[in-house]
Amino acid sequence: MEKAKISSIQFFLLLFMFELGTAVVVSQGAEAKKDSWLSILLGLSTGIILFLVYYRLFRYHPSLPLTAYARKIFGTYIGWIVGLMYTVFFLYISARNVREFSEVLITATMPEIPLLVVIILFVLTMCYVLYLGIEVFARTAEILGIFLILVGIIGNLFVYLTGTVDLNNLKPVLEYGWKPVLETTFYPPLVVVFPFGEAFVFAMLFPYLNRVKAVKKVGIASLIVSGLILSYMAALNIAVLGVSEVERSPFPLLATVGKINFLEFIQRLDALVVMTLLITVFLKAGIYLYASVIGMVDLFRLKNHQQMILPAGLILVFLSVAIAEDFAEHSEEGFTTFISYFSAPLLIILPFVMLIIAFIRHRFTK
């Protein structure tokens, strides 16, 4: 691992914008209809429990990334395979995020630009910042975080000034009972995994933090803030668009901002959504890419991460393009097969297994 340190505020902003990612744009928890905001809150509560599991694993091995302490827990050979699984998994999710951003950008602003061009430019920019190191990437998050907050305030202000918010669209609460909310959250664990369970990727970054004791407090605070914002955005989309339109729209936030028409002068603020997504996906996909590269360096015992940035970036471009024929197929694959058969085992089940084994090993060592 490179010799670098991340401050607590940088960690807070990285995790905060990582959690927003593409979740702020897509219709998260839509199966719960009017109660999607409640489903997100339930997912947040479970996500905090998962984060405590991730934190406890880190405390058992405070100087090692995930791929290294997997070998300590499972043994050299099985642990190496587990580390490789996570390395490939992180790279694949990074590709999914890049593809989603590219689809939104082309849909909203530049329909004539080829998908491959957008993906290549985005990945090259990401690779350049990561080549400079994780400290540069973290400082970039500080600057972009302030800009993101300003964009969010401006966008919400114009939505309310336009007068399109109708709170009656949110009533009645729990119209169909708790069953749809619980099924949306836990079966399959869609809202739990995306985005809260994805915080497991920070197990690759925890050793970089300059204040190890602040990981739990800062991490949970960041999860709560991002979860509340996602819940609020889900409620706002329903209040503006109504349930039926939210279910039909692949990007509800884009449709919500499209309703802005202030004094027949301020209109078509789709660029605000694109800028929001640009910032959050740049950081989220970048964190996944960096975690994958660090995993490669650790598993194959390379000298530094810089020699693997460009090869990993090329693989990322290929995966982003080849991942699906169109966005409909991409979404269907992500919200069904990928969550159930890959994300849930790797982000929920396996960390619990690792914690149990690490706990038993720790007790026997004592």
ROKESE-341226 format. One record per residue (C-alpha): residue number from 1; residue in three letters; z, y negated, x negated. Coordinates in pm, whole numbers, plus 32768, in hexadecimal, padded with zeros to 4 digits. Example, Ala and Ser with C-alpha at 12.3 -4.5 7.8 and 13.67 -1.06 7.14 Angstrom:
2
@num:1, residu:Ala, up:830C, north:81C2, east:7B32
@num:2, residu:Ser, up:82CA, north:806A, east:7AA9
// end
This chain:
366
@num:1, residu:Met, up:8000, north:8000, east:8000
@num:2, residu:Glu, up:7FB6, north:7EA0, east:7F89
@num:3, residu:Lys, up:80D5, north:7DC5, east:7F16
@num:4, residu:Ala, up:80F5, north:7CDA, east:803E
@num:5, residu:Lys, up:81F9, north:7C60, east:8133
@num:6, residu:Ile, up:81E7, north:7BF7, east:82A1
@num:7, residu:Ser, up:82E4, north:7B07, east:8339
@num:8, residu:Ser, up:8394, north:7B43, east:8485
@num:9, residu:Ile, up:82CD, north:7A36, east:853D
@num:10, residu:Gln, up:8188, north:7AC7, east:84B8
@num:11, residu:Phe, up:81F1, north:7C21, east:852E
@num:12, residu:Phe, up:824B, north:7B93, east:8685
@num:13, residu:Leu, up:80F7, north:7AEC, east:86AA
@num:14, residu:Leu, up:8037, north:7C18, east:8626
@num:15, residu:Leu, up:80DF, north:7D03, east:871E
@num:16, residu:Phe, up:80C9, north:7C03, east:8839
@num:17, residu:Met, up:7F52, north:7BCE, east:8817
@num:18, residu:Phe, up:7F1C, north:7D3E, east:87CD
@num:19, residu:Glu, up:7FBA, north:7D98, east:891C
@num:20, residu:Leu, up:7EE3, north:7C9A, east:89D5
@num:21, residu:Gly, up:7DA6, north:7D1A, east:892C
@num:22, residu:Thr, up:7CA5, north:7D80, east:8A30
@num:23, residu:Ala, up:7DB8, north:7DC7, east:8B31
@num:24, residu:Val, up:7DBC, north:7C57, east:8B92
@num:25, residu:Val, up:7C51, north:7C69, east:8C07
@num:26, residu:Val, up:7C24, north:7DC2, east:8CA4
@num:27, residu:Ser, up:7CB5, north:7E2B, east:8DF6
@num:28, residu:Gln, up:7DEF, north:7ED3, east:8D79
@num:29, residu:Gly, up:7EB4, north:7F9D, east:8E7A
@num:30, residu:Ala, up:7DAE, north:7F59, east:8F87
@num:31, residu:Glu, up:7DF3, north:80AB, east:902A
@num:32, residu:Ala, up:7F3F, north:801C, east:90A3
@num:33, residu:Lys, up:7E78, north:7F0D, east:915B
@num:34, residu:Lys, up:7F5A, north:7DE3, east:91B4
@num:35, residu:Asp, up:8076, north:7E76, east:90EA
@num:36, residu:Ser, up:7FBB, north:7E8E, east:8FA0
@num:37, residu:Trp, up:80A3, north:7D85, east:8F11
@num:38, residu:Leu, up:81CC, north:7E67, east:8F63
@num:39, residu:Ser, up:8121, north:7F8E, east:8EBE
@num:40, residu:Ile, up:80FE, north:7EC3, east:8D7F
@num:41, residu:Leu, up:8272, north:7E6F, east:8D83
@num:42, residu:Leu, up:82C7, north:7FE1, east:8DA1
@num:43, residu:Gly, up:81D9, north:802A, east:8C82
@num:44, residu:Leu, up:8289, north:7F1C, east:8BB7
@num:45, residu:Ser, up:83E0, north:7FBB, east:8BEC
@num:46, residu:Thr, up:835B, north:810B, east:8B75
@num:47, residu:Gly, up:82A5, north:8061, east:8A56
@num:48, residu:Ile, up:83EE, north:7FD1, east:89D9
@num:49, residu:Ile, up:8484, north:8130, east:89CF
@num:50, residu:Leu, up:8355, north:81A9, east:8909
@num:51, residu:Phe, up:8379, north:8085, east:8817
@num:52, residu:Leu, up:84E3, north:80E9, east:87D7
@num:53, residu:Val, up:8462, north:8246, east:877E
@num:54, residu:Tyr, up:8365, north:81AD, east:868D
@num:55, residu:Tyr, up:8473, north:80CF, east:85F9
@num:56, residu:Arg, up:8560, north:81F1, east:85C5
@num:57, residu:Leu, up:8454, north:82B6, east:850E
@num:58, residu:Phe, up:8420, north:8189, east:842C
@num:59, residu:Arg, up:8595, north:816E, east:83E4
@num:60, residu:Tyr, up:8598, north:82D5, east:8368
@num:61, residu:His, up:8480, north:827C, east:8272
@num:62, residu:Pro, up:8492, north:80FE, east:8244
@num:63, residu:Ser, up:83A3, north:80E7, east:811C
@num:64, residu:Leu, up:8292, north:81CF, east:819A
@num:65, residu:Pro, up:816E, north:81A4, east:828B
@num:66, residu:Leu, up:8132, north:829E, east:83A4
@num:67, residu:Thr, up:803E, north:8377, east:82E1
@num:68, residu:Ala, up:813A, north:839D, east:81C4
@num:69, residu:Tyr, up:8270, north:83F2, east:828E
@num:70, residu:Ala, up:81A7, north:84E8, east:8361
@num:71, residu:Arg, up:8191, north:85BB, east:8222
@num:72, residu:Lys, up:8309, north:8597, east:81F3
@num:73, residu:Ile, up:8349, north:860F, east:8356
@num:74, residu:Phe, up:8248, north:8724, east:8384
@num:75, residu:Gly, up:8218, north:878C, east:821C
@num:76, residu:Thr, up:80FC, north:873E, east:812D
@num:77, residu:Tyr, up:7FDB, north:87F4, east:81D4
@num:78, residu:Ile, up:8026, north:87CE, east:8347
@num:79, residu:Gly, up:809B, north:866A, east:8309
@num:80, residu:Trp, up:7F54, north:861A, east:8257
@num:81, residu:Ile, up:7E8D, north:8696, east:8383
@num:82, residu:Val, up:7F67, north:85CB, east:8471
@num:83, residu:Gly, up:7F32, north:8496, east:8399
@num:84, residu:Leu, up:7DB9, north:84D0, east:839C
@num:85, residu:Met, up:7DC1, north:84EF, east:8518
@num:86, residu:Tyr, up:7E6A, north:839E, east:8537
@num:87, residu:Thr, up:7D7D, north:8300, east:8439
@num:88, residu:Val, up:7C4A, north:836C, east:8500
@num:89, residu:Phe, up:7CF7, north:8313, east:8647
@num:90, residu:Phe, up:7D40, north:81AE, east:85D6
@num:91, residu:Leu, up:7BDA, north:817B, east:8562
@num:92, residu:Tyr, up:7B56, north:81FC, east:86AF
@num:93, residu:Ile, up:7C31, north:8112, east:877D
@num:94, residu:Ser, up:7BC4, north:7FEF, east:86A2
@num:95, residu:Ala, up:7A5B, north:8049, east:86F9
@num:96, residu:Arg, up:7AB2, north:804F, east:886D
@num:97, residu:Asn, up:7B48, north:7EF2, east:8857
@num:98, residu:Val, up:7A1D, north:7E68, east:879A
@num:99, residu:Arg, up:7932, north:7EFA, east:889F
@num:100, residu:Glu, up:79FA, north:7E64, east:89C0
@num:101, residu:Phe, up:79FA, north:7D0A, east:8924
@num:102, residu:Ser, up:7884, north:7D1C, east:88DF
@num:103, residu:Glu, up:783F, north:7D81, east:8A47
@num:104, residu:Val, up:790A, north:7C5C, east:8ACF
@num:105, residu:Leu, up:7864, north:7B66, east:89E2
@num:106, residu:Ile, up:7706, north:7BD7, east:8A43
@num:107, residu:Thr, up:7758, north:7BE2, east:8BB7
@num:108, residu:Ala, up:77FD, north:7A8D, east:8BC4
@num:109, residu:Thr, up:7743, north:79B0, east:8AD0
@num:110, residu:Met, up:7621, north:7A49, east:8A0E
@num:111, residu:Pro, up:7568, north:7B52, east:8AD6
@num:112, residu:Glu, up:7430, north:7B3F, east:89FA
@num:113, residu:Ile, up:74DF, north:7B9D, east:88B3
@num:114, residu:Pro, up:74CA, north:7D10, east:8851
@num:115, residu:Leu, up:7613, north:7DCC, east:8858
@num:116, residu:Leu, up:75EA, north:7E45, east:86F1
@num:117, residu:Val, up:75CF, north:7CE0, east:866A
@num:118, residu:Val, up:7714, north:7C74, east:8711
@num:119, residu:Ile, up:77CB, north:7DA8, east:8692
@num:120, residu:Ile, up:7751, north:7D82, east:852A
@num:121, residu:Leu, up:77B3, north:7C11, east:8516
@num:122, residu:Phe, up:7908, north:7C54, east:85B0
@num:123, residu:Val, up:7957, north:7D7C, east:84CB
@num:124, residu:Leu, up:78E3, north:7CC6, east:8390
@num:125, residu:Thr, up:79C7, north:7BA0, east:83DE
@num:126, residu:Met, up:7AE9, north:7C8D, east:8418
@num:127, residu:Cys, up:7AA5, north:7D4A, east:82D5
@num:128, residu:Tyr, up:7A9A, north:7C08, east:820C
@num:129, residu:Val, up:7BF4, north:7B99, east:8281
@num:130, residu:Leu, up:7C88, north:7CF4, east:824B
@num:131, residu:Tyr, up:7BED, north:7D04, east:80F0
@num:132, residu:Leu, up:7CC0, north:7BD4, east:8096
@num:133, residu:Gly, up:7DFB, north:7C92, east:80F6
@num:134, residu:Ile, up:7EF5, north:7CC1, east:820E
@num:135, residu:Glu, up:7FAB, north:7B7C, east:81B7
@num:136, residu:Val, up:7E6D, north:7AB1, east:81F3
@num:137, residu:Phe, up:7E36, north:7B72, east:8335
@num:138, residu:Ala, up:7F9B, north:7B26, east:83A7
@num:139, residu:Arg, up:7F76, north:79B2, east:8358
@num:140, residu:Thr, up:7E33, north:79B3, east:841E
@num:141, residu:Ala, up:7EFB, north:7A3B, east:8544
@num:142, residu:Glu, up:7FE9, north:7911, east:852D
@num:143, residu:Ile, up:7ECC, north:7818, east:854A
@num:144, residu:Leu, up:7E13, north:78D4, east:865A
@num:145, residu:Gly, up:7F57, north:790E, east:871C
@num:146, residu:Ile, up:7F8D, north:7798, east:874B
@num:147, residu:Phe, up:7E25, north:776B, east:87BA
@num:148, residu:Leu, up:7E44, north:7890, east:88AE
@num:149, residu:Ile, up:7F77, north:77F7, east:8953
@num:150, residu:Leu, up:7EC0, north:76AC, east:8984
@num:151, residu:Val, up:7D90, north:775C, east:8A1A
@num:152, residu:Gly, up:7E73, north:781F, east:8B06
@num:153, residu:Ile, up:7F27, north:76E7, east:8B7F
@num:154, residu:Ile, up:7DE1, north:762B, east:8BBB
@num:155, residu:Gly, up:7D42, north:774D, east:8C75
@num:156, residu:Asn, up:7E6F, north:7784, east:8D59
@num:157, residu:Leu, up:7E8C, north:760F, east:8D9F
@num:158, residu:Phe, up:7D26, north:75F6, east:8E1D
@num:159, residu:Val, up:7D49, north:7734, east:8EEE
@num:160, residu:Tyr, up:7E6C, north:7696, east:8FAC
@num:161, residu:Leu, up:7DC8, north:753F, east:8FC2
@num:162, residu:Thr, up:7C94, north:75DC, east:905F
@num:163, residu:Gly, up:7D6B, north:7662, east:9179
@num:164, residu:Thr, up:7CE2, north:77C4, east:917B
@num:165, residu:Val, up:7E37, north:786D, east:915E
@num:166, residu:Asp, up:7EA0, north:7914, east:92A3
@num:167, residu:Leu, up:7FF0, north:79C7, east:9287
@num:168, residu:Asn, up:7FB2, north:7A74, east:93D4
@num:169, residu:Asn, up:7EC2, north:7B59, east:9319
@num:170, residu:Leu, up:7FF5, north:7BF0, east:9271
@num:171, residu:Lys, up:80A3, north:7C45, east:93B8
@num:172, residu:Pro, up:8132, north:7D2C, east:9425
@num:173, residu:Val, up:81D8, north:7DAE, east:92EA
@num:174, residu:Leu, up:81D6, north:7F2C, east:92D4
@num:175, residu:Glu, up:80F1, north:7F43, east:9403
@num:176, residu:Tyr, up:80A4, north:80B0, east:93B2
@num:177, residu:Gly, up:81FC, north:8101, east:9323
@num:178, residu:Trp, up:825C, north:815F, east:91C0
@num:179, residu:Lys, up:8171, north:8289, east:919F
@num:180, residu:Pro, up:8032, north:81CB, east:9135
@num:181, residu:Val, up:80FD, north:80F5, east:9044
@num:182, residu:Leu, up:81A2, north:8220, east:8F9E
@num:183, residu:Glu, up:805D, north:82E6, east:8F90
@num:184, residu:Thr, up:7FA4, north:81C1, east:8EF2
@num:185, residu:Thr, up:80B5, north:8192, east:8DF0
@num:186, residu:Phe, up:810E, north:82F8, east:8D95
@num:187, residu:Tyr, up:8008, north:83EF, east:8E13
@num:188, residu:Pro, up:7F3E, north:83D2, east:8D40
@num:189, residu:Pro, up:8016, north:82E1, east:8C72
@num:190, residu:Leu, up:7F03, north:81DD, east:8C71
@num:191, residu:Val, up:7FD5, north:80A0, east:8C74
@num:192, residu:Val, up:80D9, north:8137, east:8B8A
@num:193, residu:Val, up:7FDA, north:8190, east:8A80
@num:194, residu:Phe, up:7EF9, north:8061, east:8AAF
@num:195, residu:Pro, up:7F72, north:7F7D, east:8A20
@num:196, residu:Phe, up:80E5, north:7FC2, east:89E2
@num:197, residu:Gly, up:80D0, north:8119, east:8940
@num:198, residu:Glu, up:7FC2, north:809C, east:8856
@num:199, residu:Ala, up:80D1, north:7FE1, east:8797
@num:200, residu:Phe, up:80FD, north:8124, east:86CE
@num:201, residu:Val, up:7FED, north:80A3, east:85E7
@num:202, residu:Phe, up:80F2, north:7FAD, east:8560
@num:203, residu:Ala, up:819E, north:80D9, east:84BF
@num:204, residu:Met, up:8097, north:80A0, east:83B1
@num:205, residu:Leu, up:8103, north:7F34, east:838A
@num:206, residu:Phe, up:8280, north:7F43, east:83A9
@num:207, residu:Pro, up:82B3, north:7F6E, east:822F
@num:208, residu:Tyr, up:820E, north:7E1B, east:81F8
@num:209, residu:Leu, up:8317, north:7D5B, east:82BC
@num:210, residu:Asn, up:83FC, north:7C84, east:81E7
@num:211, residu:Arg, up:8522, north:7CB5, east:82D7
@num:212, residu:Val, up:8542, north:7E22, east:8330
@num:213, residu:Lys, up:8670, north:7DEC, east:8412
@num:214, residu:Ala, up:85AA, north:7CFB, east:84EE
@num:215, residu:Val, up:84A0, north:7DFC, east:854A
@num:216, residu:Lys, up:8551, north:7E79, east:8684
@num:217, residu:Lys, up:85BA, north:7D25, east:8708
@num:218, residu:Val, up:8471, north:7C72, east:86C2
@num:219, residu:Gly, up:839D, north:7D99, east:8733
@num:220, residu:Ile, up:844B, north:7DC1, east:8883
@num:221, residu:Ala, up:8441, north:7C48, east:88C0
@num:222, residu:Ser, up:82CA, north:7C45, east:887B
@num:223, residu:Leu, up:8291, north:7D6D, east:8964
@num:224, residu:Ile, up:8355, north:7CC6, east:8A7D
@num:225, residu:Val, up:8299, north:7B7C, east:8A5E
@num:226, residu:Ser, up:8143, north:7C22, east:8A53
@num:227, residu:Gly, up:819E, north:7D0F, east:8B71
@num:228, residu:Leu, up:8211, north:7BF2, east:8C4F
@num:229, residu:Ile, up:80D0, north:7B33, east:8C09
@num:230, residu:Leu, up:7FF8, north:7C63, east:8C5B
@num:231, residu:Ser, up:80BA, north:7C97, east:8D9F
@num:232, residu:Tyr, up:8091, north:7B28, east:8DF6
@num:233, residu:Met, up:7F1B, north:7B32, east:8DAF
@num:234, residu:Ala, up:7EF0, north:7C64, east:8E8C
@num:235, residu:Ala, up:7FA4, north:7BB0, east:8FA8
@num:236, residu:Leu, up:7ED9, north:7A73, east:8F6E
@num:237, residu:Asn, up:7D8D, north:7B31, east:8F7E
@num:238, residu:Ile, up:7DF2, north:7BCC, east:90CB
@num:239, residu:Ala, up:7E6E, north:7A7F, east:9154
@num:240, residu:Val, up:7D20, north:79DA, east:9101
@num:241, residu:Leu, up:7C25, north:7AF1, east:913F
@num:242, residu:Gly, up:7CCF, north:7BE2, east:922B
@num:243, residu:Val, up:7CFB, north:7D57, east:91F4
@num:244, residu:Ser, up:7B99, north:7DC2, east:924F
@num:245, residu:Glu, up:7AEF, north:7CD4, east:915D
@num:246, residu:Val, up:7BE0, north:7D2C, east:9044
@num:247, residu:Glu, up:7B8B, north:7E9D, east:9074
@num:248, residu:Arg, up:7A16, north:7E57, east:9069
@num:249, residu:Ser, up:7A1C, north:7D6F, east:8F3D
@num:250, residu:Pro, up:7A19, north:7E08, east:8DDD
@num:251, residu:Phe, up:7AB2, north:7CC4, east:8D55
@num:252, residu:Pro, up:7B92, north:7C28, east:8E64
@num:253, residu:Leu, up:7C0D, north:7B0E, east:8D86
@num:254, residu:Leu, up:7AA7, north:7AA2, east:8D4E
@num:255, residu:Ala, up:7A71, north:7A93, east:8EC7
@num:256, residu:Thr, up:7BB9, north:79D5, east:8EF8
@num:257, residu:Val, up:7B5D, north:78CA, east:8DFB
@num:258, residu:Gly, up:79FF, north:78BD, east:8E93
@num:259, residu:Lys, up:7A9F, north:7839, east:8FD4
@num:260, residu:Ile, up:7B10, north:76FB, east:8F24
@num:261, residu:Asn, up:7A69, north:75C8, east:8FB9
@num:262, residu:Phe, up:7B38, north:7490, east:8F7D
@num:263, residu:Leu, up:7AAC, north:7351, east:901C
@num:264, residu:Glu, up:794C, north:73E7, east:9010
@num:265, residu:Phe, up:7951, north:7395, east:8E9E
@num:266, residu:Ile, up:7A18, north:7498, east:8DDC
@num:267, residu:Gln, up:7971, north:75E7, east:8E1D
@num:268, residu:Arg, up:78F8, north:7720, east:8D6D
@num:269, residu:Leu, up:7A20, north:7748, east:8C81
@num:270, residu:Asp, up:79BF, north:78AB, east:8C29
@num:271, residu:Ala, up:79CE, north:7842, east:8ABD
@num:272, residu:Leu, up:7B4B, north:7834, east:8ADA
@num:273, residu:Val, up:7B54, north:79A7, east:8B2E
@num:274, residu:Val, up:7A61, north:79FA, east:8A16
@num:275, residu:Met, up:7B32, north:7933, east:891B
@num:276, residu:Thr, up:7C6F, north:79E2, east:8992
@num:277, residu:Leu, up:7BCC, north:7B35, east:896A
@num:278, residu:Leu, up:7B37, north:7AD5, east:881A
@num:279, residu:Ile, up:7C90, north:7A86, east:8791
@num:280, residu:Thr, up:7D4C, north:7BAE, east:8823
@num:281, residu:Val, up:7C42, north:7CB5, east:87D9
@num:282, residu:Phe, up:7C06, north:7C2C, east:867B
@num:283, residu:Leu, up:7D76, north:7C65, east:862D
@num:284, residu:Lys, up:7D99, north:7DAD, east:86EB
@num:285, residu:Ala, up:7C5F, north:7E51, east:8662
@num:286, residu:Gly, up:7CB6, north:7DC6, east:850A
@num:287, residu:Ile, up:7E11, north:7E63, east:8512
@num:288, residu:Tyr, up:7D7D, north:7FB2, east:8578
@num:289, residu:Leu, up:7C75, north:7F9C, east:8467
@num:290, residu:Tyr, up:7D75, north:7F3E, east:835F
@num:291, residu:Ala, up:7E5E, north:8058, east:83CC
@num:292, residu:Ser, up:7D3D, north:814E, east:83B0
@num:293, residu:Val, up:7CE1, north:80CE, east:8256
@num:294, residu:Ile, up:7E4C, north:80E4, east:81E0
@num:295, residu:Gly, up:7E52, north:8247, east:8264
@num:296, residu:Met, up:7D1A, north:829C, east:8199
@num:297, residu:Val, up:7DB1, north:8202, east:805F
@num:298, residu:Asp, up:7EF6, north:82C3, east:808E
@num:299, residu:Leu, up:7E5A, north:8412, east:80E9
@num:300, residu:Phe, up:7D4E, north:8412, east:7FDA
@num:301, residu:Arg, up:7E27, north:835F, east:7ED7
@num:302, residu:Leu, up:7D3B, north:823F, east:7E96
@num:303, residu:Lys, up:7D94, north:8112, east:7DBE
@num:304, residu:Asn, up:7D83, north:8001, east:7EC5
@num:305, residu:His, up:7D0F, north:7FB8, east:8025
@num:306, residu:Gln, up:7BF3, north:7ECF, east:7FC1
@num:307, residu:Gln, up:7B06, north:7FE2, east:7F53
@num:308, residu:Met, up:7B1B, north:8082, east:80AD
@num:309, residu:Ile, up:7AF5, north:7F4B, east:8188
@num:310, residu:Leu, up:7978, north:7F3E, east:8188
@num:311, residu:Pro, up:793D, north:80B8, east:81B7
@num:312, residu:Ala, up:7A37, north:80B9, east:82D5
@num:313, residu:Gly, up:798A, north:7F86, east:8367
@num:314, residu:Leu, up:783A, north:8038, east:8361
@num:315, residu:Ile, up:78D0, north:8163, east:8415
@num:316, residu:Leu, up:796B, north:8071, east:850E
@num:317, residu:Val, up:7817, north:7FD4, east:855A
@num:318, residu:Phe, up:777A, north:812B, east:8594
@num:319, residu:Leu, up:7897, north:819E, east:8677
@num:320, residu:Ser, up:7894, north:805C, east:8741
@num:321, residu:Val, up:7723, north:8085, east:8793
@num:322, residu:Ala, up:7722, north:81FF, east:87C5
@num:323, residu:Ile, up:7863, north:8214, east:888D
@num:324, residu:Ala, up:77B3, north:81F8, east:89DF
@num:325, residu:Glu, up:7666, north:81A6, east:8A7F
@num:326, residu:Asp, up:76EF, north:8082, east:8B4A
@num:327, residu:Phe, up:7838, north:7FDD, east:8BA6
@num:328, residu:Ala, up:7864, north:80AE, east:8CE2
@num:329, residu:Glu, up:785D, north:81EF, east:8C17
@num:330, residu:His, up:793B, north:8150, east:8B10
@num:331, residu:Ser, up:7A43, north:80F3, east:8C15
@num:332, residu:Glu, up:7A35, north:8242, east:8CC6
@num:333, residu:Glu, up:7A69, north:82FA, east:8B7F
@num:334, residu:Gly, up:7B83, north:8213, east:8B14
@num:335, residu:Phe, up:7C4B, north:8219, east:8C57
@num:336, residu:Thr, up:7C34, north:8391, east:8C92
@num:337, residu:Thr, up:7BE1, north:8483, east:8B7A
@num:338, residu:Phe, up:7C4F, north:83B3, east:8A50
@num:339, residu:Ile, up:7DA2, north:834F, east:8AE1
@num:340, residu:Ser, up:7DFE, north:84AB, east:8B5E
@num:341, residu:Tyr, up:7D86, north:8584, east:8A3F
@num:342, residu:Phe, up:7DA7, north:84A7, east:890B
@num:343, residu:Ser, up:7E79, north:836D, east:893A
@num:344, residu:Ala, up:7F9A, north:8408, east:89FD
@num:345, residu:Pro, up:7FD2, north:852D, east:890A
@num:346, residu:Leu, up:7FB1, north:8456, east:87D0
@num:347, residu:Leu, up:8071, north:8323, east:884A
@num:348, residu:Ile, up:817D, north:83C1, east:8927
@num:349, residu:Ile, up:81AF, north:8537, east:88ED
@num:350, residu:Leu, up:817E, north:8554, east:8773
@num:351, residu:Pro, up:8262, north:842B, east:8719
@num:352, residu:Phe, up:837B, north:84CE, east:87E3
@num:353, residu:Val, up:8341, north:8618, east:872C
@num:354, residu:Met, up:8344, north:8561, east:85DE
@num:355, residu:Leu, up:8489, north:84B0, east:8639
@num:356, residu:Ile, up:8535, north:85F7, east:869A
@num:357, residu:Ile, up:84CB, north:86A1, east:8555
@num:358, residu:Ala, up:852C, north:856E, east:8485
@num:359, residu:Phe, up:8680, north:8562, east:8531
@num:360, residu:Ile, up:86C1, north:86D4, east:84ED
@num:361, residu:Arg, up:8651, north:86B3, east:8381
@num:362, residu:His, up:872C, north:857F, east:8355
@num:363, residu:Arg, up:885E, north:8631, east:83E0
@num:364, residu:Phe, up:8829, north:8764, east:8305
@num:365, residu:Thr, up:87F5, north:8687, east:81D5
@num:366, residu:Lys, up:893F, north:85DC, east:8219
// end
